[in-house]
Amino acid sequence: MGGCGSTVSADQPAAQHAKAPDKRLTEEINNRLRAWVTEAAGNSGPDGEVEFDEETRQDKVDLSNDNRTAAYMGKGYSTTLLKTTALERGRFAFSVFVDLSRIRSWMQIGVVTTDRKEKGCPQVFDGTPHPFREGELALRSDGALLTGRKETSDGPDMNRAERAYDTGDIISVQIDVDTRKIEWFKNNDLVKTAELLDDQPVYPCVSLDNPKEQVTLLASFACSS
């Protein structure tokens, strides 16, 4: 049975490090995401889920709040995927509340390719301050774009978004697989646009790299046919 699916968290996160997200702003963001996704109601895609994927959760990432909240308790780098099937066609959108961002540039929100997921999202150090993440296209908390490609200038595209994000912000992501376009919004304002990597299906993700960093998924929206 086809149609558009959406899942919205019934309860706002019991934020330990930041106040709960503004209800009015959250509703405005969710309405925008829902409207954007339903514009493409004829396209196919997965049903929305509001939880991180327990099966692909990396070590030292603690999930709570019905798997909607992810907190990093280790040292190093981690990538946590949303619980969804591969995004192969159509549109998908999700919103994340940043409970705690400790160090600028150490949090990333975006997508990974199928190849990267199947390899377990490994980190490869190439002499740069941050490891190169092949196949991970994400916006860093300092506003830089991780391109997911190994380049001479390395990982981050230093043409940074005008505004970075921090504790207490809501980051929403719109992914149009058909047009290979991804957009990031901070508190309902567009801050960055990029092209998806090659023609692979992708999975939405969040990377937490500093101990005690924490995010909570607020909603996700998708269409299926």
Buried (B, 14 or more C-beta within 10 A) or exposed (E): EEEBBBBBBEEBBEBEBBEBBBEEEBEBBBEBBBEBBBEBBEBBBBBBBBBBBEEBBBEBBEBBBEBBBBBBBBEEBBBBBBBBBBBBBBBBBBBBBBBBBBEBBBBBBBBBBBEBBEEEBEBEEEEEEBBBBBBBBBBBBBBBBBBBBEEEEBBBBEEBBEEBBBBBBBBBBBBBBEEBBBBBBBBBEEBBEBEBBEEBBBBBBBBBBBEEBBBBBBBBBBBBE
